[in-house]
């Protein structure tokens, strides 16, 4: 009996391993692979009569690199080369109804988050079901349906985001339904995770004392896009609400107003958040190190941002833009050491000149970029021993989107 028991102990792990190795598709299954779907087959009989239709797939390697000079309060700090962004992107249509989107950034940490069980370097990992021209459903990790043109743009096109967009986690796992009632209107309803990891991952100093974690940390978003004046004017509006912790909610109201005609693209974004707990950390991180008190996470914060931008492609090979952002952050209800009122006013000014060396390859461009960040600390911030100097950066770099497939 003892030998039988030992034999069973040895056999069971191998049996379980064999079960885990079982595949969903067998070798003799006739379902064509993704590669086979990408390539139009002249002889459809090879795949049991399967004939690909409207099958498209793209794989791009994307990167931005630059040489940068950094200045603080007008004094030169250092100059260094930087790989601003390196990403691998795959997207396409598998059949008439299914498409996919995957994108991984190599500039982010690869540790898996505890909530969505996905590496933080994965930005997109979703499947879209195209039910009809009226309705689509997207499941998986996706862009949160916030309005605002700067956030909507591909990050390769943005040399410098505003503080608001830099501090909001815009890629989350969830479910999204998109409705197209006509060519000029689009409505989106979406439910995603509010955060990818734990509260300790999101808040530098953890949840405030006495605050219970949320059992439903999700974010619901409603979004409307409208096009007017023969697609010249594009309006984007969104509202979001989520639960950060028990009794602590977060609200977003955002809008983008875009004008695009010929060589000119101009937009004005207005972004607002009201947070039961300071998820953007812009108030929390104002706490100085010489106060003799342990830092804590701020509560009841609000953030308001205005972004104005104008692009002008004055030549087929040349584009220039000017952009400015005004941002304010404060506390709407006193809590602990954080008094009610404004804490910080920030602004940034940007100028950029872009050159496309080859008319036939718009994926390659060289740019010269200047950005100035200014800050004004209110008395509330100064009482926390906060310090935030003015900074500048001058960059010369290139963007290249390399089509692999």
Protein Blocks (a to p, Z undefined) as FASTA:
>chain_A
ZZmmmmmmmmmmmmmmmmmmpcfbdfklcbdcfklmmpccfblmlnnopacehiacdddd
ddddddddddeehiafbdcdddfbacddddddfblmbccdddddfkbcfbdcfklopafk
lmbdcddddfblmbccdedjdddfbehjklmpcfklpmbdcfklmmpcfbdcdddddddf
bfkbccddddddfbfbdfklmpmnlpaehiacdfblccddddddddeehhlaccdddddd
ddfbghiacddddddddddehjbccdddddddddfbafkommmmmpcfklopacdddehi
adddddddddddfbfkbccdddddddddddfbdehjbccddfbdcddddddddddfblkl
mkbccddddddddddddfklmmnopacdddddddddddddddfZZ
